[in-house]
Amino acid sequence: MRISTVTLEIRSFVDPEALSGICDRSQRERVVDNSNVIPTSCVNLKWESLRYVGSNVPNGCVTSSNNRVVSSVTISCREIDSLN
C-alpha cells in the first residue's frame, strides 16, 4: 500500500496590492514573487475524508495593521468554503 502526504498552508502577503488583478493576467504572467510571501503559515490544512480542513482558532493571523483575523477553511474538489 502506498501512502502519500500533502502539506498545504495558507500564508499572507507582505504587499497584497501586488496581486491585484492577477486573475486577469495570462496564465504565464500569474507569478507571485516569493519575497512577497510571509514565511510563517497562519492556517495549516489537514486532509480529512475527501477534503482539506483548517482553522487558526483562537489565535488567528496577524494582519498588516497588527490586528488578528481568525479563519476556518474547507477545500474540496469542487469548492472552497472560507470564513474569516
TIMI-2910 file (N, C-alpha, C, CB; in pm, 1 decimal, decimal comma, always signed):
<rs>
+----------+----------+----------+----------+----------+----------+----------+----------+----------+----------+----------+----------+------+
!      n_x !      n_y !      n_z !     ca_x !     ca_y !     ca_z !      c_x !      c_y !      c_z !     cb_x !     cb_y !     cb_z ! resn !
+----------+----------+----------+----------+----------+----------+----------+----------+----------+----------+----------+----------+------+
!    +83,5 !   -117,0 !     +0,0 !     +0,0 !     +0,0 !     +0,0 !    +88,7 !   +124,3 !     +0,0 !    -95,4 !     -0,7 !   +120,9 !  Met !
!    +53,5 !   +220,8 !    -84,2 !   +129,3 !   +344,9 !    -94,6 !    +53,9 !   +456,7 !    -24,8 !   +155,9 !   +381,3 !   -242,1 !  Arg !
!   +120,4 !   +525,7 !    +64,7 !    +60,5 !   +638,5 !   +136,4 !   +137,2 !   +764,1 !    +98,6 !    +62,3 !   +615,6 !   +291,9 !  Ile !
!    +64,3 !   +866,6 !    +59,7 !   +130,1 !   +994,0 !    +29,0 !    +74,9 !  +1102,3 !   +120,9 !   +109,6 !  +1033,1 !   -120,6 !  Ser !
!   +157,9 !  +1198,5 !   +148,0 !   +119,8 !  +1308,1 !   +236,1 !   +136,5 !  +1439,5 !   +162,8 !   +203,5 !  +1307,0 !   +365,5 !  Thr !
!    +40,2 !  +1526,2 !   +179,4 !    +46,7 !  +1659,7 !   +121,6 !    +28,3 !  +1758,6 !   +235,0 !    -61,2 !  +1680,1 !     +9,3 !  Val !
!   +115,8 !  +1855,9 !   +243,3 !   +102,0 !  +1962,1 !   +342,0 !    +63,7 !  +2089,3 !   +268,8 !   +233,2 !  +1981,5 !   +424,1 !  Thr !
!    -49,6 !  +2145,2 !   +303,8 !    -94,2 !  +2271,5 !   +246,0 !    -92,5 !  +2377,0 !   +354,7 !   -236,1 !  +2258,5 !   +183,2 !  Leu !
!    -53,9 !  +2496,3 !   +317,9 !    -52,3 !  +2607,2 !   +411,8 !   -113,1 !  +2729,7 !   +346,1 !    +90,9 !  +2636,5 !   +460,2 !  Glu !
!   -173,9 !  +2812,7 !   +425,7 !   -224,4 !  +2941,3 !   +378,7 !   -135,4 !  +3046,9 !   +440,3 !   -376,3 !  +2963,5 !   +416,5 !  Ile !
!    -79,7 !  +3131,7 !   +355,3 !    +13,1 !  +3234,9 !   +403,0 !    -35,5 !  +3372,8 !   +362,0 !   +155,0 !  +3210,4 !   +348,5 !  Arg !
!    +12,3 !  +3472,5 !   +430,4 !    -21,6 !  +3611,3 !   +399,8 !    +84,7 !  +3673,1 !   +310,4 !    -37,0 !  +3693,4 !   +529,0 !  Ser !
!    +51,8 !  +3787,4 !   +252,3 !   +143,7 !  +3859,0 !   +164,9 !   +192,5 !  +3986,0 !   +231,1 !    +77,1 !  +3891,4 !    +31,8 !  Phe !
!   +316,4 !  +4021,7 !   +203,9 !   +373,3 !  +4146,7 !   +252,3 !   +296,7 !  +4262,9 !   +190,9 !   +524,6 !  +4156,1 !   +218,7 !  Val !
!   +277,2 !  +4258,7 !    +58,4 !   +205,5 !  +4362,5 !    -15,1 !    +94,8 !  +4298,3 !    -98,1 !   +302,4 !  +4443,5 !   -105,7 !  Asp !
!    -25,7 !  +4283,1 !    -41,5 !   -134,1 !  +4218,8 !   -115,0 !   -173,6 !  +4293,5 !   -242,6 !   -254,1 !  +4205,6 !    -25,7 !  Pro !
!   -149,2 !  +4424,0 !   -248,0 !   -183,3 !  +4502,3 !   -367,1 !   -104,2 !  +4457,3 !   -489,9 !   -158,3 !  +4650,5 !   -341,2 !  Glu !
!    +11,9 !  +4397,8 !   -468,9 !    +93,7 !  +4349,0 !   -581,4 !    +22,5 !  +4238,0 !   -658,2 !   +229,6 !  +4298,0 !   -530,7 !  Ala !
!    -77,3 !  +4175,6 !   -595,8 !   -151,7 !  +4067,2 !   -659,6 !   -283,0 !  +4114,5 !   -721,3 !   -179,4 !  +3958,0 !   -559,2 !  Leu !
!   -312,4 !  +4241,4 !   -707,9 !   -436,0 !  +4294,9 !   -763,1 !   -443,7 !  +4268,7 !   -913,7 !   -446,6 !  +4445,4 !   -734,4 !  Ser !
!   -552,9 !  +4206,7 !   -956,5 !   -573,6 !  +4178,5 !  -1098,6 !   -499,9 !  +4055,8 !  -1150,1 !   -532,1 !  +4296,0 !  -1178,3 !  Gly !
!   -441,6 !  +3974,8 !  -1062,8 !   -362,3 !  +3860,1 !  -1108,9 !   -447,2 !  +3762,3 !  -1190,5 !   -299,5 !  +3787,3 !   -989,0 !  Ile !
!   -575,0 !  +3750,0 !  -1158,4 !   -661,3 !  +3656,7 !  -1232,1 !   -692,6 !  +3706,5 !  -1372,9 !   -791,3 !  +3634,2 !  -1155,8 !  Cys !
!   -675,1 !  +3835,6 !  -1395,8 !   -699,0 !  +3891,4 !  -1528,9 !   -577,6 !  +3877,6 !  -1620,1 !   -737,8 !  +4037,4 !  -1517,8 !  Asp !
!   -464,6 !  +3837,1 !  -1564,7 !   -341,7 !  +3820,8 !  -1642,4 !   -340,7 !  +3684,8 !  -1711,1 !   -217,3 !  +3836,2 !  -1552,0 !  Arg !
!   -258,3 !  +3672,6 !  -1812,1 !   -244,0 !  +3542,5 !  -1876,6 !   -180,8 !  +3445,6 !  -1777,7 !   -158,6 !  +3552,8 !  -2006,6 !  Ser !
!   -202,1 !  +3316,8 !  -1798,9 !   -150,1 !  +3217,1 !  -1705,8 !     +1,2 !  +3229,4 !  -1689,5 !   -186,2 !  +3076,7 !  -1753,3 !  Gln !
!    +69,7 !  +3264,5 !  -1796,0 !   +215,1 !  +3280,1 !  -1793,7 !   +258,8 !  +3396,7 !  -1704,4 !   +267,6 !  +3301,0 !  -1935,5 !  Arg !
!   +171,5 !  +3498,2 !  -1691,0 !   +203,7 !  +3617,0 !  -1611,4 !   +159,1 !  +3606,1 !  -1465,2 !   +139,9 !  +3738,4 !  -1674,1 !  Glu !
!    +93,5 !  +3497,5 !  -1429,0 !    +45,5 !  +3479,9 !  -1291,8 !   +156,3 !  +3423,7 !  -1203,3 !    -77,5 !  +3386,9 !  -1288,7 !  Arg !
!   +248,8 !  +3510,5 !  -1170,6 !   +365,2 !  +3471,4 !  -1091,7 !   +365,6 !  +3552,4 !   -962,8 !   +497,7 !  +3492,7 !  -1171,6 !  Val !
!   +386,7 !  +3483,9 !   -851,7 !   +395,2 !  +3550,1 !   -721,2 !   +540,8 !  +3546,5 !   -677,1 !   +301,6 !  +3481,1 !   -614,6 !  Val !
!   +596,5 !  +3662,3 !   -651,7 !   +734,6 !  +3673,4 !   -605,0 !   +742,8 !  +3620,6 !   -461,5 !   +785,0 !  +3821,5 !   -613,0 !  Asp !
!   +828,6 !  +3524,3 !   -436,9 !   +841,4 !  +3465,3 !   -303,3 !   +876,5 !  +3567,0 !   -195,7 !   +945,9 !  +3357,5 !   -305,1 !  Asn !
!   +942,0 !  +3675,3 !   -232,5 !   +975,8 !  +3776,7 !   -132,5 !   +851,5 !  +3850,4 !    -83,3 !  +1076,2 !  +3876,6 !   -190,3 !  Ser !
!   +738,1 !  +3833,8 !   -152,5 !   +612,7 !  +3895,8 !   -112,3 !   +529,2 !  +3803,2 !    -22,8 !   +532,5 !  +3935,3 !   -235,7 !  Asn !
!   +579,8 !  +3682,7 !     +6,4 !   +506,6 !  +3586,2 !    +87,9 !   +567,1 !  +3583,1 !   +228,3 !   +509,8 !  +3444,4 !    +22,9 !  Val !
!   +484,2 !  +3604,9 !   +329,3 !   +530,4 !  +3597,7 !   +467,4 !   +564,1 !  +3451,8 !   +498,6 !   +422,3 !  +3653,9 !   +566,9 !  Ile !
!   +683,2 !  +3425,7 !   +551,3 !   +730,9 !  +3287,4 !   +563,7 !   +658,5 !  +3200,2 !   +666,1 !   +873,4 !  +3289,8 !   +598,1 !  Pro !
!   +577,5 !  +3256,4 !   +752,9 !   +507,9 !  +3172,7 !   +850,5 !   +364,8 !  +3146,7 !   +805,7 !   +509,1 !  +3238,9 !   +989,4 !  Thr !
!   +320,5 !  +3026,5 !   +825,7 !   +185,1 !  +2988,1 !   +789,0 !    +89,0 !  +3027,8 !   +899,5 !   +176,4 !  +2836,9 !   +761,3 !  Ser !
!    -26,8 !  +3078,7 !   +859,8 !   -123,2 !  +3116,0 !   +962,8 !   -240,2 !  +3018,4 !   +970,0 !   -174,9 !  +3256,1 !   +937,2 !  Cys !
!   -258,7 !  +2933,5 !   +869,7 !   -360,6 !  +2829,0 !   +873,9 !   -299,6 !  +2703,4 !   +812,5 !   -492,1 !  +2872,5 !   +797,7 !  Val !
!   -292,6 !  +2596,7 !   +889,8 !   -245,8 !  +2469,4 !   +836,6 !   -366,7 !  +2383,8 !   +803,7 !   -151,9 !  +2396,9 !   +937,4 !  Asn !
!   -364,5 !  +2324,4 !   +686,4 !   -476,0 !  +2241,7 !   +641,8 !   -440,9 !  +2094,6 !   +655,9 !   -513,1 !  +2274,3 !   +496,2 !  Leu !
!   -536,4 !  +2014,9 !   +699,8 !   -517,2 !  +1871,2 !   +715,5 !   -618,9 !  +1796,4 !   +629,9 !   -529,8 !  +1829,8 !   +864,2 !  Lys !
!   -577,0 !  +1683,4 !   +576,7 !   -663,7 !  +1600,3 !   +494,7 !   -761,4 !  +1525,9 !   +584,3 !   -581,1 !  +1501,4 !   +409,3 !  Trp !
!   -891,7 !  +1540,4 !   +554,2 !   -997,5 !  +1470,1 !   +627,0 !  -1101,4 !  +1420,7 !   +528,4 !  -1062,7 !  +1561,7 !   +733,8 !  Glu !
!  -1103,2 !  +1294,5 !   +501,5 !  -1207,6 !  +1231,0 !   +420,6 !  -1254,7 !  +1314,8 !   +300,7 !  -1325,3 !  +1200,4 !   +507,9 !  Ser !
!  -1174,7 !  +1318,5 !   +197,1 !  -1205,3 !  +1384,6 !    +69,4 !  -1203,1 !  +1537,2 !    +73,1 !  -1338,8 !  +1340,7 !    +22,8 !  Leu !
!  -1141,3 !  +1594,5 !   +173,0 !  -1131,7 !  +1741,0 !   +177,7 !  -1018,4 !  +1783,0 !   +271,4 !  -1266,5 !  +1803,8 !   +224,1 !  Arg !
!   -972,5 !  +1906,0 !   +253,5 !   -876,6 !  +1967,5 !   +344,9 !   -953,3 !  +2060,3 !   +437,6 !   -764,5 !  +2045,1 !   +267,2 !  Tyr !
!   -919,9 !  +2056,1 !   +565,1 !   -987,2 !  +2138,9 !   +665,2 !   -881,0 !  +2207,3 !   +749,1 !  -1083,4 !  +2054,1 !   +754,8 !  Val !
!   -901,1 !  +2335,8 !   +776,2 !   -805,2 !  +2408,1 !   +858,9 !   -869,1 !  +2521,4 !   +934,4 !   -693,4 !  +2460,9 !   +774,9 !  Gly !
!   -804,5 !  +2560,6 !  +1041,3 !   -853,5 !  +2670,0 !  +1123,8 !   -736,1 !  +2726,2 !  +1204,1 !   -969,0 !  +2622,5 !  +1218,0 !  Ser !
!   -745,5 !  +2851,7 !  +1238,4 !   -643,1 !  +2910,9 !  +1324,8 !   -706,0 !  +2967,7 !  +1452,1 !   -566,4 !  +3021,4 !  +1249,6 !  Asn !
!   -819,0 !  +2911,6 !  +1491,1 !   -888,0 !  +2949,8 !  +1613,5 !   -805,3 !  +2901,3 !  +1732,2 !  -1032,9 !  +2890,8 !  +1617,7 !  Val !
!   -781,1 !  +2972,5 !  +1835,6 !   -831,2 !  +3106,4 !  +1866,0 !   -732,5 !  +3217,5 !  +1834,3 !   -868,6 !  +3114,0 !  +2009,9 !  Pro !
!   -608,4 !  +3183,5 !  +1792,1 !   -503,1 !  +3285,1 !  +1778,3 !   -514,0 !  +3371,8 !  +1654,7 !   -371,0 !  +3219,2 !  +1777,6 !  Asn !
!   -560,6 !  +3317,7 !  +1544,0 !   -573,4 !  +3394,7 !  +1421,3 !   -440,2 !  +3427,6 !  +1356,5 !   -647,1 !  +3520,5 !  +1448,9 !  Gly !
!   -446,1 !  +3505,7 !  +1250,5 !   -328,3 !  +3551,5 !  +1176,5 !   -312,3 !  +3701,3 !  +1196,9 !   -340,1 !  +3517,4 !  +1024,8 !  Cys !
!   -189,5 !  +3746,1 !  +1206,2 !   -161,8 !  +3888,8 !  +1220,4 !   -184,8 !  +3957,7 !  +1086,8 !    -16,7 !  +3912,8 !  +1270,5 !  Val !
!   -254,0 !  +4070,6 !  +1088,7 !   -276,9 !  +4148,8 !   +968,3 !   -170,9 !  +4256,9 !   +955,1 !   -417,1 !  +4211,0 !   +969,7 !  Thr !
!   -170,3 !  +4326,2 !   +842,2 !    -72,1 !  +4432,7 !   +820,0 !    -89,5 !  +4548,3 !   +917,6 !    -82,4 !  +4484,2 !   +677,5 !  Ser !
!   -208,6 !  +4561,5 !   +977,3 !   -232,3 !  +4668,2 !  +1075,6 !   -215,7 !  +4617,5 !  +1219,4 !   -373,3 !  +4726,9 !  +1057,0 !  Ser !
!   -150,7 !  +4501,3 !  +1233,9 !   -123,6 !  +4437,6 !  +1363,5 !   -248,4 !  +4396,0 !  +1439,2 !    -44,1 !  +4530,1 !  +1449,0 !  Asn !
!   -358,9 !  +4378,4 !  +1369,3 !   -477,5 !  +4316,4 !  +1427,6 !   -467,7 !  +4166,6 !  +1400,7 !   -610,6 !  +4377,5 !  +1368,1 !  Asn !
!   -570,0 !  +4092,3 !  +1431,8 !   -570,8 !  +3948,2 !  +1404,4 !   -701,3 !  +3911,7 !  +1334,2 !   -553,8 !  +3865,6 !  +1536,2 !  Arg !
!   -692,4 !  +3816,7 !  +1243,1 !   -810,7 !  +3763,8 !  +1177,2 !   -813,9 !  +3613,3 !  +1201,0 !   -811,0 !  +3797,5 !  +1024,1 !  Val !
!   -929,8 !  +3562,8 !  +1241,0 !   -949,3 !  +3420,5 !  +1267,7 !  -1016,7 !  +3360,4 !  +1145,5 !  -1034,4 !  +3396,4 !  +1398,0 !  Val !
!   -966,9 !  +3246,3 !  +1099,9 !  -1016,7 !  +3184,6 !   +977,2 !  -1045,6 !  +3036,7 !   +996,1 !   -916,8 !  +3203,4 !   +864,8 !  Ser !
!  -1146,9 !  +2990,5 !   +923,4 !  -1176,0 !  +2848,2 !   +908,3 !  -1190,3 !  +2822,4 !   +759,0 !  -1306,4 !  +2805,3 !   +988,0 !  Ser !
!  -1125,4 !  +2717,0 !   +708,4 !  -1123,4 !  +2689,7 !   +565,1 !  -1151,1 !  +2541,8 !   +541,1 !   -987,5 !  +2730,8 !   +502,8 !  Val !
!  -1234,3 !  +2514,1 !   +439,8 !  -1256,5 !  +2377,3 !   +392,9 !  -1240,7 !  +2378,6 !   +241,2 !  -1399,0 !  +2322,9 !   +435,9 !  Thr !
!  -1154,3 !  +2290,9 !   +189,0 !  -1129,4 !  +2282,7 !    +45,2 !  -1162,5 !  +2141,7 !     -1,3 !   -981,5 !  +2319,8 !    +10,7 !  Ile !
!  -1257,5 !  +2131,5 !    -93,3 !  -1290,7 !  +2002,2 !   -152,9 !  -1266,6 !  +2012,0 !   -303,1 !  -1439,2 !  +1960,9 !   -121,8 !  Ser !
!  -1293,5 !  +1906,0 !   -375,2 !  -1262,1 !  +1904,8 !   -518,1 !  -1345,7 !  +2004,7 !   -597,4 !  -1282,9 !  +1766,1 !   -574,1 !  Cys !
!  -1459,4 !  +2048,7 !   -546,7 !  -1544,4 !  +2138,8 !   -622,4 !  -1566,9 !  +2276,3 !   -559,8 !  -1673,9 !  +2074,7 !   -642,9 !  Arg !
!  -1519,8 !  +2295,7 !   -436,5 !  -1546,7 !  +2424,6 !   -372,8 !  -1446,6 !  +2456,9 !   -262,7 !  -1686,7 !  +2426,0 !   -315,8 !  Glu !
!  -1441,8 !  +2585,0 !   -230,6 !  -1363,7 !  +2634,5 !   -117,8 !  -1457,4 !  +2714,3 !    -30,1 !  -1241,7 !  +2721,0 !   -164,6 !  Ile !
!  -1470,2 !  +2673,3 !    +94,2 !  -1550,6 !  +2746,3 !   +191,3 !  -1455,2 !  +2811,6 !   +289,5 !  -1652,7 !  +2652,5 !   +264,5 !  Asp !
!  -1468,8 !  +2942,8 !   +306,0 !  -1379,7 !  +3016,5 !   +394,5 !  -1459,9 !  +3113,1 !   +478,3 !  -1272,0 !  +3091,1 !   +314,8 !  Ser !
!  -1435,0 !  +3111,8 !   +607,1 !  -1499,8 !  +3204,5 !   +698,4 !  -1390,6 !  +3279,4 !   +772,3 !  -1595,8 !  +3130,5 !   +797,6 !  Leu !
!  -1385,9 !  +3410,5 !   +753,4 !  -1284,2 !  +3494,8 !   +818,5 !  -1353,4 !  +3593,5 !   +910,2 !  -1196,6 !  +3569,9 !   +713,3 !  Asn !
+----------+----------+----------+----------+----------+----------+----------+----------+----------+----------+----------+----------+------+
</rs>
